[in-house]
Every structure is written in C-alpha cells, then in structure tokens.
Amino acid sequence: MKNLSIKILTIGLTATLFAGCLTACKTNTNGAVNMAAETKMEQNEAGELKVGGWTVPSSHEITEEHKKIYKNACSKYDGTGSSHEPVALLATQVVNGTNYCFYCQSTVKSSSGPLSPVIEYINVNASGEADFIKTDREFFYDNKGEVVPGGWENAKDPTITEDLKKIMAKATETITGEEYEPVAYIASQVVSGKNHAILCKATPSTKGLSNEAKYVILTIYENLEGKCEITKTTDVSIGI
C-alpha cells in the first residue's frame, strides 16, 4: 500500500512538472512572437523606406558630393555620360562601398530637343573611386532611347513647379492607399488639353502598414477646363 502511494505521488508530481513545462514553453513561445511583433513595429516606426534592397532617401536633393561622384565616374569614359547631369537621388545601396541610383536630365540642347532622361547607377568603392554600373534609358522610352510614339516631348526642365504641384494635387485628391511625392517632370504631350508624365515616389498612406516605397510614373491628363486625372500609373524598377 505504501509502495502504491509512493507511485501515485510520483505520477502526480511528474504530471505537474510536465504541465508546468508546457505552460513555460507556451509562455516563452508567445513571448518570442510578441517580441518579434514589437521589433517589426519598431522597424516600421523608425525604419527607412526600402525599394528592393535599396534605401530610398527622405530628400532627393543632389548635393555637391553627389555631383562630385557623378563627375568622377564620367571622367573615366572620355565624356560618356557627360551629356547628362544628376537631378534627383532615387536610392542608395550599401555593398562593397555604396551604389547610387540617380535620375539624370540631358544637358544638351538641340533643334530636335533635349536628349532623353536616364536613370544612372554608380558605385563608389571602399577606396572612394566612382564608376558607372548601368544606364537605364528604357524606363519611359522605347528600346532606341526615343520618346514613346504619340507626340510626347521630353521636358526641357525637370523641376517640379508650383503649377505642376497644383496639377498633382487635383489629380490625387481622391486617391487613397498611396501618397505620391513628385520627383521630376519627365515629358508632356499636347492633346485636347495636355498629358503630363511625372516621376513620383509612392508610399503607403496608412502608417505602419508597410515600410516599402516605390517609384512610379504618373500620366496625368489636364483638360482644357483645368480638370486633372490620373490616366496611367507605371511602376519604375530600381535595381541593377
């Protein structure tokens, strides 16, 4: 009888310990999940905007340092790339040094109009030497680097003017889910009214929903009465 009591007591203690272990494991698992969620939330709150493996800057301004990087890369190619200049920093990527993605505008004026804008990728290695990686001429144009057929004309000035900001505001006033920040004016097309192609940074309008950003080309139709609407949204790929 005594042996039976000891066995029952032993079984009871084992069951209690087993249940305690399950509870502890459950608590630890839930704790890990909560910690991961908190970490994700912190990253969303303070995290940088990303597009693929690239970091999107809060300011697209071209600094003197950016101009120096571009000039140094150009100097290696007997003028290659010198017909353009960087007008907006789109993204950076930390590698063996730093990769830069610039939106560039033509500096050449001719009777046929300015050359097509390009997106240039430049690497600055760990020693500070700059070199071109890739030039994308087809983000808005055909494979010959010419304006897509239909009477589009390259913008002579990529600056986002107050008038363009008003056009953007009218066209996006009913848009939900994304916010658009104009970066550069690409081209225009005279129709019954006018079409505008504007390079924009698009970010989710709901805070904490995502820390992903992307670039798009908004095609905005402005009619003769001044009413504006988005007629096309084209994603712009950033990456090498």
N, C-alpha and C positions, 0 to 999 in steps of 0.2 A: 504493500500500500504506500509505504514511504517512497519506494522507487517510482511508483506511478505518479505520485505528487510531484516528485522532482522532475520527471519527464514532462508533465503538463506545464510546470512552471517554466521549464526550459523552452518548450514550444511557444509559450506565451511571450517570453522575452524576445525570442527570435522574430516572431511576427511583429512585435512592437518596433524592434530595431529596423526591420525590413520596411515597414510603413514609414518610419522616420526618414530612412534613406530616400524613399520615393518622394516624400514631401520636400526634402532638401534638394534633390535633383530637379524637381519641378520648379522650386523657388529659384535655383541657380539658372535654369533654362530661361524662365520668364525674365529674370534679371538681365541676362545676356541680350534677350530680344529688346527689352526696354532700353538698355544701354545703346544698342545699335540704332534704335529709332531716335534716341536723343542725339547721337553722333550725326546721324543723317540730317536731323533738324538743324543742328549747329552748322553743318556744312552748307545747308540751303540758306540759312540766315546770313552767314558771313562768307559763303563760298563765292568764288569767282565764276563769272559766266563762261561757259565752255561751248565750243563747237568742235565736235570730234575730240581729238587730243590737243586742240589749240585753245589758248586763253584769249577771250575777247576783252579788249580794254574798255574802261569806262569812258575814256576820251579817245577820239580818232585823230586828234591833232598831230600833225607832223612836226616834230621838234628838230632843233639844229643837229642833234645826234643822229636822228633818222636820215636827215639829208646827207650827213657825212657818210653813213653806212651805204646809202644808195650810190653816192658819188664814188666811193672806194670800189664798190662792185663794178660800176661802169668803167672805171679806169683800166680794167684788165682786158677789155674787149674792143679796143680801138673805136670807141664811140657806140658800140652796141648798147642799146637801152638809153642812150643819151637823148633820144628824141622824145622821151617821156620823163616825167618827174612825179614823185610820190605826192599824193594829195590827201590820203587818208590811211591810217594804220588800221587794218582789219583784225589782225590776230598775231599772237606770238606763240612759240612752242620751244620749251626747254629741251635741248638734245645735248650733243657734244658742242656746247656753245648755245646759241639761240637762233631759231628760224623766225623770220619776219614775213608777214603777208601784207603787201601794200596794194592799194588801189591807185593806179597811176593814170595821169592825163597827158595827152600829147602836148609837146612844146612847139611843134612845127605847124606853121600856118601856111596855107597854100590856096590857090584858086579853087581847088577841089574840096577845100575844107580841112579841118584838123584830122590827124590820124586817129584811128580807133583807140579808145582807152584799153588798158590791160590790167590784169592782176599779176603782180610780180612776187616771186618767192626768193628771199635772200637768206643765206646762212652766214652768221658771224661765228667763227670757230673760237675755241678756248683761247687762242692767241690774239684774238681781236681782228682777224683778217676776214673781210667780207667777200662773198662770191655769190653769183646768181645760181639758183637751183632750177627754176622753171618759170616760164611765162605763159599765162593763160589768156589767149586772145578770143576765145570762143564762148565766154560766159554770156554774151549777148549778141554775138555776131556769128556769121556762117564760117565754114572752115577756111575761107580765104581771107578772113580778117576784115571783111566788108560788112557794112550795115545790113542787117536782115532786110530782104526786099519789102517794099511797101512805103518808100518815101521817108524813112527815118533819117534824121540828120544828127550827127554827133554834137553834143553840147560843146560850145566854144569855151564855156566856163563851168566847172563842176560845182561851184559854190551853191549852197542851199540858201537862196534869198528869202526875204520876208514873204514875197509873193508865192514862192514855192511852198513855204510853211503853211500859208493860208489854204493853198490847194490841197495839201496833205491833210490838214485839219478837217476840211469839208468832206474829203473822200473817206476818212476813217472815223468820223464822228459816231457812226452806228456799229462799228466793228467791236466785237467782244472776243475775249480769249487771248488776244495778242496785242502788244503795243509796238508801234513802228517808230523808229528814230531815223530820219533821213540822214544819209551819209554823204552822198554825192549825186549830182544831176548827170545822167548818162546821155540822154538823147530826147528829141522831140519829133513829132510828126503832125503836119498840118492836115486836118481832115475838115469835116464840118464842125469846126471847133479845133481842138488840139489834144493830141495824146502826149503824155509825159512819161518817160522811163526814169525811175528814181531808185538808186541803190539804198536799201534800208537795213538796219539791224532790227530783227524781230525778237521780242522776248515775251514770255507768258505774262499775262496781266494779273494772274492770281498768284499772290505771294506764297512762296513755299511749294508751289505745285511742281516746279522744275527749276534747275539752275542751268538749263540748256538755252543757248542762244543760237540764232542762225541768221544768215543774210539772205535777203530776197530782193528781187527787182519788182517793184510795183509799177504796173502800167495803169495810169490814171487818165480817164477821159474827162476833159473840161469842155462842156458845150458852150454855145455862143452866148447863153444867158449866165454863164459862170458856175453852173451846177457841176459838181465833180463826183466821179465814182470810180472805184477800182474795177477794172475790166479783166485784169490778169495778174496773178502772183506767181513768180518764177523763183524757185529755190536756186541759190548760188552755192556751189560746192566749194568748201575751203579745205585744202589738203594737198599733199604732194603725191 
